[in-house]
């Protein structure tokens, strides 16, 4: 491990600044699309979903320092379990909201 200015390379501020810049850009684009209303609703939703997935990967790489090539297997298993739990929670919440919406429309 190479040392720069008394800190290991992994602890320098550069990855955090790159991650911050990417996160701001990936957040500003959907806001701009929604504010401008330049795309159809379906296309806007798809773009927002794709940028959300990219932003998740940016956070994992630059802030949590999870690299899928060098990360221990236990960390990947824990991450996969967290993804499954999040999908269950989001899917269940959407299911409940859509069901309530249809029941209220009667």
C-alpha positions as CSV (number, residue, x, y, z in Angstrom):
1,X,0.0,0.0,0.0
2,X,1.5,3.3,-1.1
3,X,1.5,6.2,1.3
4,X,0.7,9.8,0.1
5,X,0.9,12.7,2.5
6,X,0.7,10.3,5.5
7,X,-2.5,8.6,4.4
8,X,-3.1,5.4,2.5
9,X,-4.2,5.9,-1.1
10,X,-7.7,4.5,-0.3
11,X,-8.1,7.2,2.3
12,X,-7.5,10.3,0.1
13,X,-10.2,12.7,-0.6
14,X,-10.2,12.3,-4.4
15,X,-12.6,9.3,-4.5
16,X,-15.0,11.1,-2.3
17,X,-15.0,14.2,-4.4
18,X,-15.5,12.2,-7.6
19,X,-18.3,10.3,-5.9
20,X,-19.9,13.6,-4.7
21,X,-19.7,15.1,-8.2
22,X,-21.2,12.0,-9.8
23,X,-24.0,11.9,-7.2
24,X,-24.9,15.6,-7.7
25,X,-25.0,15.2,-11.5
26,X,-27.0,11.9,-11.2
27,X,-29.5,13.7,-8.9
28,X,-29.7,17.0,-10.9
29,X,-30.6,15.2,-14.2
30,X,-33.9,13.7,-13.0
31,X,-34.8,17.0,-11.3
32,X,-34.2,18.8,-14.5
33,X,-36.2,16.3,-16.6
34,X,-39.1,16.6,-14.3
35,X,-39.0,20.4,-14.0
36,X,-38.7,20.9,-17.7
37,X,-41.2,18.2,-18.6
38,X,-39.5,17.7,-21.9
39,X,-39.9,13.9,-22.1
40,X,-43.0,11.8,-22.0
41,X,-44.0,10.5,-18.5
42,X,-43.0,6.9,-19.3
43,X,-39.6,7.9,-20.7
44,X,-38.9,10.2,-17.7
45,X,-39.7,7.4,-15.3
46,X,-37.4,5.0,-17.1
47,X,-34.6,7.5,-17.1
48,X,-35.1,8.2,-13.4
49,X,-35.0,4.5,-12.6
50,X,-31.8,3.9,-14.7
51,X,-30.1,6.9,-13.1
52,X,-31.1,5.7,-9.6
53,X,-29.4,2.3,-10.2
54,X,-26.3,4.1,-11.5
55,X,-26.3,6.3,-8.4
56,X,-26.5,3.2,-6.2
57,X,-23.4,1.8,-7.9
58,X,-21.6,5.2,-7.5
59,X,-22.4,5.2,-3.8
60,X,-21.2,1.6,-3.4
61,X,-18.0,2.2,-5.2
62,X,-16.9,5.7,-4.1
63,X,-18.4,6.0,-0.6
64,X,-18.6,2.4,0.7
65,X,-15.5,1.3,-1.2
66,X,-17.1,-1.9,-2.4
67,X,-15.4,-3.2,-5.4
68,X,-16.9,-6.4,-6.7
69,X,-13.5,-7.8,-7.8
70,X,-11.6,-7.5,-4.5
71,X,-14.5,-7.6,-2.0
72,X,-14.5,-10.6,0.3
73,X,-17.3,-13.1,-0.3
74,X,-19.0,-12.4,3.1
75,X,-19.4,-8.7,2.1
76,X,-21.0,-9.7,-1.2
77,X,-23.4,-12.1,0.5
78,X,-24.4,-9.4,3.0
79,X,-24.9,-6.9,0.2
80,X,-27.0,-9.4,-1.8
81,X,-29.1,-10.0,1.3
82,X,-29.6,-6.3,1.8
83,X,-30.7,-5.9,-1.9
84,X,-33.2,-8.7,-1.5
85,X,-34.7,-7.1,1.7
86,X,-34.9,-3.7,0.0
87,X,-36.7,-5.3,-3.0
88,X,-39.2,-7.0,-0.7
89,X,-39.8,-3.8,1.2
90,X,-40.2,-1.6,-1.9
91,X,-42.3,-4.2,-3.7
92,X,-44.5,-4.8,-0.7
93,X,-45.0,-1.1,-0.3
94,X,-45.9,-0.6,-3.9
95,X,-48.3,-3.6,-3.8
96,X,-50.1,-2.1,-0.7
97,X,-50.3,1.4,-2.2
98,X,-51.7,0.1,-5.6
99,X,-54.1,-2.2,-3.8
100,X,-55.4,0.7,-1.6
101,X,-55.6,3.0,-4.6
102,X,-57.9,0.4,-6.4
103,X,-60.0,-0.1,-3.3
104,X,-60.4,3.7,-2.8
105,X,-61.5,4.2,-6.4
106,X,-64.6,2.0,-6.1
